[in-house]
Amino acid sequence: MGANILGALLGTLTPFCSCSSIPLFIGFTAAGLPLGVTFSFLISSPLVDMASVILLASIFSWPIALAYVGVGLLVAVIGGTIIGKLGMEDQVAGFVRNVPVTDAEETLTRAERVVFARDQVMEIVRKVWPYVLIGVGIGSAIHNWVPAETIGALLGQDKWWAVPVATLAGIPMYADIFGTLPIAEALVGKGVGLGTVLAFMMAVTALSLPSLILLKRVVKLPLLATFTGVVTVGILIIGFAFNAFTTWFI
């Protein structure tokens, strides 16, 4: 459990989307880390990002942002622990175990490190900004063109199906947490429940269809189904719970 917690916490420090986390998952597995620990990282890395937490707090509030971090880490730790206990190491593709891992001494000078850091920042910005614009566009469309009555009829807090529908709607989309925040703000403004919005955000970031397709290349179908099922159940529980206790945060 301690290793799973550390794996989940490491995920919060890495600003990667779900697809970008999979190469790290391959490297961790090839290096011999337990399967459950690598999945705790794989779940938390796209779900929880320190920069996005600050944005989440600025859009909603710090209690909501901190609660989101807490439940995201909880899903990652419990999900990774369950997968580790099931003993599904044989469900990882053979080539992943055979990826060569070498120890290389770091010889970069300080100036080279600055250039390397600058290039990495620019690469992350280039990857993120299109999804931020897409998210802002969708959020603007919801805010200005979709009537509140329509949103309320589909995803209102009084609708028991709102959380499952939001979760299913998020899976085909591909965006990181930054791209989902403008959509989340617009949905809350239209009267959608907080838990429903969080379920949508988590589904987009952790269960996007492109990442599942990529993950299918490195794990076998039973392990992929287990991962998807565990994360989906966790998202649904969180969605229903936040809808039930919204008054604690707003």
C-alpha positions in Angstrom: 0.0 0.0 0.0 2.9 2.4 0.8 4.4 1.8 -2.7 1.0 2.4 -4.3 0.6 5.7 -2.4 4.1 6.8 -3.6 3.2 5.8 -7.1 0.0 7.8 -7.0 1.8 10.9 -5.5 4.5 10.7 -8.2 1.6 10.8 -10.8 0.5 14.1 -9.3 3.9 15.7 -10.0 4.0 14.7 -13.7 2.1 17.0 -16.1 1.1 14.2 -18.5 -2.1 13.3 -20.3 -3.2 9.7 -20.3 -1.4 8.8 -23.5 1.8 10.5 -22.4 1.8 8.4 -19.2 1.9 5.1 -21.0 5.6 5.3 -22.1 6.4 5.9 -18.4 4.2 2.9 -17.5 6.3 0.8 -19.9 9.5 2.0 -18.5 8.4 1.4 -14.9 7.3 -2.1 -15.7 10.5 -2.9 -17.6 12.5 -1.7 -14.6 10.7 -4.3 -12.4 8.2 -2.1 -10.5 5.2 -4.1 -9.2 2.2 -4.0 -11.6 -0.1 -2.4 -9.1 2.3 0.4 -8.3 2.7 1.3 -12.0 -1.1 1.3 -12.4 -1.5 3.7 -9.4 0.8 6.0 -11.3 -1.0 5.5 -14.6 -4.3 6.4 -13.0 -3.2 9.4 -11.0 -0.9 11.0 -13.6 -3.7 12.3 -15.9 -6.2 12.7 -13.2 -4.4 15.0 -10.8 -1.9 17.7 -11.8 -0.7 20.4 -9.4 -1.1 23.2 -12.0 -4.6 22.1 -12.9 -5.5 22.1 -9.2 -4.7 25.8 -8.9 -6.9 26.4 -12.0 -9.6 24.3 -10.5 -9.5 26.3 -7.3 -9.7 29.6 -9.2 -12.7 28.4 -11.2 -14.6 26.8 -8.3 -13.0 26.9 -4.8 -10.1 25.4 -2.8 -12.3 22.9 -0.9 -13.5 21.5 -4.3 -10.0 21.5 -5.7 -8.5 19.7 -2.6 -11.4 17.3 -2.5 -10.8 16.5 -6.2 -7.1 15.8 -5.4 -8.1 13.5 -2.5 -10.6 11.4 -4.5 -8.2 11.2 -7.5 -5.4 9.9 -5.3 -7.9 7.5 -3.6 -9.0 6.0 -6.9 -5.4 5.6 -8.0 -4.2 3.9 -4.7 -7.3 1.6 -4.4 -7.3 0.8 -8.2 -3.6 0.0 -8.3 -3.9 -2.1 -5.1 -6.8 -4.1 -6.5 -4.9 -4.8 -9.8 -1.8 -5.7 -7.8 -3.7 -8.2 -5.7 -5.3 -9.9 -8.7 -1.8 -11.1 -9.8 -2.2 -10.2 -13.5 1.5 -9.8 -14.3 1.1 -12.3 -17.1 -1.4 -10.0 -18.8 1.4 -7.5 -19.8 2.6 -7.7 -23.3 5.9 -9.6 -23.6 7.8 -6.8 -25.3 7.2 -4.6 -22.3 9.2 -6.9 -20.0 12.0 -7.0 -22.5 12.5 -3.2 -23.0 16.2 -2.6 -22.3 16.7 -0.4 -19.2 20.2 1.2 -18.8 21.8 3.3 -16.2 23.3 6.4 -17.8 25.4 8.9 -15.9 24.0 12.5 -16.4 26.7 14.7 -17.9 24.7 17.8 -18.8 26.1 21.1 -17.9 24.0 23.8 -16.1 23.5 25.7 -19.4 22.5 22.5 -21.2 20.0 21.7 -18.4 18.4 25.2 -18.9 18.1 24.6 -22.6 16.7 21.1 -22.0 14.2 22.4 -19.5 13.1 25.2 -21.9 12.6 22.8 -24.7 10.6 20.5 -22.5 8.3 23.4 -21.4 7.8 24.4 -25.0 6.9 20.8 -25.9 4.3 20.6 -23.1 2.8 23.9 -24.1 2.5 22.8 -27.7 0.7 19.7 -26.6 -1.6 21.4 -24.2 -2.8 24.6 -25.9 -4.9 23.0 -28.6 -6.9 21.1 -26.0 -7.3 24.3 -23.9 -8.7 26.1 -26.9 -11.0 23.2 -27.8 -12.2 23.1 -24.1 -12.8 26.8 -24.1 -14.7 26.5 -27.4 -17.0 23.7 -26.2 -17.5 25.5 -22.9 -18.5 28.7 -24.7 -20.9 26.8 -26.9 -22.5 25.2 -23.9 -22.7 28.6 -22.1 -24.1 30.6 -24.9 -26.1 28.3 -27.2 -27.4 25.3 -25.1 -30.4 26.3 -23.0 -30.1 25.6 -19.3 -33.4 23.7 -19.5 -31.9 21.3 -21.9 -28.8 20.7 -19.8 -30.9 20.3 -16.7 -33.2 17.8 -18.3 -30.3 15.6 -19.3 -27.8 16.1 -16.5 -29.7 17.8 -13.7 -28.9 16.9 -10.1 -32.3 15.2 -9.7 -31.5 12.7 -12.5 -30.1 9.4 -11.3 -28.6 8.7 -14.8 -26.6 12.0 -14.9 -23.4 10.6 -13.5 -23.3 7.4 -15.8 -24.2 9.5 -18.8 -21.5 12.1 -18.1 -19.0 9.3 -17.6 -19.9 7.6 -20.9 -19.9 10.9 -22.7 -16.3 11.6 -21.5 -14.7 8.4 -22.7 -14.7 9.1 -26.5 -13.2 12.6 -25.9 -9.4 13.1 -25.6 -8.1 16.0 -23.6 -6.0 16.6 -20.5 -7.4 18.2 -17.3 -6.7 21.7 -18.6 -9.0 21.1 -21.6 -11.9 19.9 -19.4 -11.9 22.8 -17.0 -13.7 25.3 -19.2 -16.3 22.7 -20.1 -16.8 21.9 -16.4 -17.2 25.6 -15.5 -19.9 25.9 -18.2 -21.8 22.8 -17.1 -21.9 23.9 -13.5 -23.1 27.3 -14.6 -26.0 25.5 -16.4 -27.0 23.7 -13.2 -25.2 20.4 -13.6 -24.3 18.7 -10.4 -20.8 19.0 -9.1 -20.4 15.2 -8.9 -21.6 14.8 -12.5 -19.1 17.4 -13.7 -16.2 15.7 -11.8 -17.2 12.3 -13.2 -17.1 13.8 -16.7 -13.7 15.3 -16.1 -12.3 12.1 -14.7 -13.6 10.0 -17.6 -12.1 12.3 -20.2 -8.7 12.4 -18.5 -8.3 8.8 -17.3 -10.5 6.7 -19.7 -10.2 8.5 -23.0 -10.6 6.2 -26.0 -7.2 7.0 -27.6 -5.4 6.2 -24.4 -7.3 2.9 -24.0 -6.4 2.0 -27.6 -2.8 2.8 -26.9 -2.8 0.8 -23.6 -4.3 -2.2 -25.5 -0.9 -2.4 -27.3 1.0 -3.0 -24.0 -1.5 -5.0 -21.9 -3.8 -7.9 -22.8 -7.6 -7.5 -22.9 -8.4 -9.0 -19.4 -6.0 -6.5 -17.7 -7.4 -3.6 -19.8 -10.9 -4.6 -18.9 -10.0 -4.8 -15.2 -8.3 -1.4 -15.3 -11.3 0.2 -17.1 -13.8 -1.4 -14.8 -12.0 -0.4 -11.6 -11.6 3.2 -12.7 -15.2 3.4 -14.0 -16.6 2.1 -10.7 -14.4 4.6 -8.8 -15.6 7.5 -10.9 -19.2 6.6 -10.5 -19.0 6.3 -6.8 -17.2 9.7 -6.6 -19.8 11.3 -8.9 -22.8 10.1 -6.8 -21.0 11.0 -3.6 -20.2 14.6 -4.6 -23.8 15.1 -5.9 -25.1 13.9 -2.6 -22.8 16.2 -0.5 -22.6 19.2 -2.8 -23.6 21.5 0.0 -20.4 20.7 1.8 -18.4 22.4 -0.9 -20.7 25.1 -2.4 
